[in-house]
Each structure stands twice: as C-alpha cells, then as structure tokens.
Amino acid sequence: MAKRVSDDRRVESTTPRIQSVERSLEIIEELKRQDGAGVSELASAIGVSKGTAHKHLVTLLEHDYVRKDDGSYHIGPQFLDVGGYALHQFRGISHIEPKIRELAELTGETVQFSTESRGRSIVLKREVGTQGVCSRARLGKRFYMHQIAGGKAVLANVPERRVREIIDRHGLPAATESTITNESRLFDELEAIRSRGYAFNRDESTDGLHAVGVPLTGPDGNVLGAFAVAGPSHRMRGEWFEDEIPDFMQSAVNELELNLTYS
C-alpha cells in the first residue's frame, strides 16, 4: 500500500526533519484514521517494516500516547492532557466558552468556534442546543475552510494573499455538490461576506445542513476565528436563518470583542 501523507503535513520548506519523529506522527495519524489498528496494518499503511512499526508503538505505549486492547493499538489518553493544554493556550477561550453556551441556548442549535491553522479550520469548542443535530464536527476536527460558514467568515477577513496561499496548499475540494470549487466564485463570496459581516453555508459541507458564521476579531484587529450556528435546512431557512440568527451572533460577538479588548 502507498504511504499516506496528510495535507496538513505537506513540506513547506527544505529544513531537515527527524525521520523517526515523522514515523511516529504517521503512526498516530493512521491510528486515528483507522480508529485503531494492529502492527501489520500500520506497517503496511505507512510503508515500514513490522519491526519498525512495533518499536514506535512500544515507545508511544510507554508514554501513554497509544493504548493496546486485544492486540490492536489506539490513540492514548495522554493526548487529552496535551489537547486540553493546547486549547487553553488559545487567546480568549475563557470568554469564548460562555458565548457558545449562550448562543446554543438562544438558538437551540449546534454552535461551535473554530480557528485557522495551516490553512484549515479547527474546531476548538462546540455546544449542542436542545434541538441540535449530530454532525461531523467535534473538538479538534479539521475542515477545509471554503466548505464551512466559520471558515469562509475567517477567509473573508484575512489578506487576499493568505487566501491564495491556502488555496494553493489545499485546493478547493468538494464535500457536496453545493461546495464552492471555483476560485473566482469563492472570492466573490468572500466579498459578499465582508459586506454583510457574516457567512452562510447552504449544504456546502453536508447535505441538509445549513450554518451561519460570524468572525471574531482580536484587539489588534486580526481575526481570531469564527462562531458558527448550524442546523438542519428545514429549520435553518427564511428570516430566522438569514436575519435573526446572524443578529443574535453579531450581538454576542460584539460584546465578546469588547470584553477581549478591556479584560
């Protein structure tokens, strides 16, 4: 089997890297992709010998970064500690969390906050309202920015050269038939988002799912990320979707931006 290479780990420079660390990271990514695997499966997937794969797994196991159940290896609990630490390093997260809960209670839908990293949107926080539906989103989940409301809200508020860098790196892959895959059309959409102050996602990431995205700007004027309220298309429509939810979100974000400025 050909070795898999994640888009997020595409080489950006000629700086030498440590091959053994690369191997361990490939194993971790493959364990996540397969939701657990044995030594032979991992060795085949990343293109190394069983002995090499086993050595890396034993080392990761010793440090609790993987766990072993009945001969199958899985992501270990040490990542919970690392992930929690990384999350609370994010600027303003203690102010963002209550706003997510507030919006979930107000709309009854699923609310999340995401930020951009290496050209992808990463979900940092998520809250499900009383009517909230299940979706692909979860803490740490990465999305192509042009496919989701929060990602487009961020893209609309960064320099054009940065948007082009992201397109060059990741392209404009489709998640559904409604996903924007044309560069010119995307830039037109980003201009419209800047004009009205919020983004829409109509079946662009998941069929039957609509969302509104509103950017969050820091005291320095740079965009920190975006809030998104998502729900089924039969509820997320008309004035509720196009006017009322965006108004709720913008009011919450404006208040949050003031808190971030003066806290």
Protein Blocks (a to p, Z undefined) as FASTA:
>chain_A
ZZdddfklccfbfcdcdfklmmmmmmmmmmmmnnpaafklmmmmnopafklmmmmmmmmm
mnopacceehiacddfklmmmmmmmmmmpghklmmmmmmmmmmmmnopacdddddeehia
cdfbdcddfkbccdfbdehiacdfklpmklmmmmmmccfklmmmmmmmnopadfbfklcf
bfklmmmmmmmmmmnopacdehklbghiacdddddddfkopafbdcdddddfklmgcjll
mmmmmmmmmmmmmmmmmmmmmZZ
